[in-house]
Amino acid sequence: MTELEWTQMLNHFVDLGIAFLLAVPVAVNRELRSKGVGLRTFPLVSVASCGYMLLAMQVYSGSDAEARVMYGLITGIGFIGGGAILKNGGNVSGTATAASIWNTGAIGVSVAYSYYEIAITLSLINFLVLQFGGVIKQETKAVSQKHSDDEAGKPARSLNESD
């Protein structure tokens, strides 16, 4: 039986904790907006991604093997995200949540490789897009609708009119 390496265990615990904490803002946003996935899913995806990469770095030697683990994570997380996308007639919803699930996986991998600046940036951008993207989208739709209504109310132009 191998002995526990307490220092390494503490380092991994810190990395997994950071991966967890960086996924929380996205999780809270999705939870508060009742998007179906939230406080449990996002942190678990981030922590699991971090954990798999930490394990791969310990067990496998060489970047090729680690890359294969990362490919598997990307595919698997994409599958989880695909479950968040719903289509109802001509409407599609859940794409931002699906992309956010994928992003939290990238946060976990970034933390595993100690690229904290990437992980923090991904977390911040994801949170800001979810927090303010909906407002911007609604404003854009309102302007577009107003423009369409204005165009519909104009009399038809004759062929003789010039611009």
Order of alpha helices (4+ residues) and beta strands (2+ residues): alpha-alpha-alpha-beta-beta-alpha-alpha
